[in-house]
């Protein structure tokens, strides 16, 4: 494969970011905040394809969820204030339970993307999947050097995780058509800034290219 980043299963992880009901389903946090959840829903099929290929190729698969403890002790006041301004106060009651609270229906993954047994789930209180979580030690324990990122939202949790991953020395590939921004006009700029300065935040691939690269790594039946 001519790409400078090889998707070697032993050193590559697929990170599926925040494909939760709170961001993708009617009645969840994003919907209550007036965001276009149809944009989130449209990438579910692409993420399914990535998961299928990653599982078949033997990559480490990690799912993240954003949410807070029931007493909201891990929610900074400034974040709470932002959610109030958005019209969806964290911890308030909604059709899917308390918004962005762990253990509530809205905090769970969309049914089509639930983790399989043995796949790792990182519950995070912040936007970056590294903030106040065990993600870094987990990746180090498995010898991971490259991350394939997908999920929502492109401009917030995907970018926050991507930028910290780059600072920590990981090579990163963001799957552009398997990510979604909260507003249509934010998607292209969020992806474009990844490639500046010769790919300062890694590469942007599409699902087809990534799945093809993963399929190259799948064991050939005897």
Buried (B, 14 or more C-beta within 10 A) or exposed (E): EEEEBBBEBEBBBBBBBBBBBBBBBEBBBBBBBEBBBEBBBEBBEBBBBBBEBBBBBBBBBBBBBBBBBEEBEBBEEEBBEBBEEBEBBBBBEBBBBBBBBBEBBBBBBBEEBEBEEEBBEBBBBBBBBBEEBEBBEBBEEBEBBBBBBBBBBBBBBBBBBBBBBBEEEBBBBBBBBBBBBBEEEBBEEBBEEBBEEEBEBBBBBEBEBBBBBBEEBEEEEE
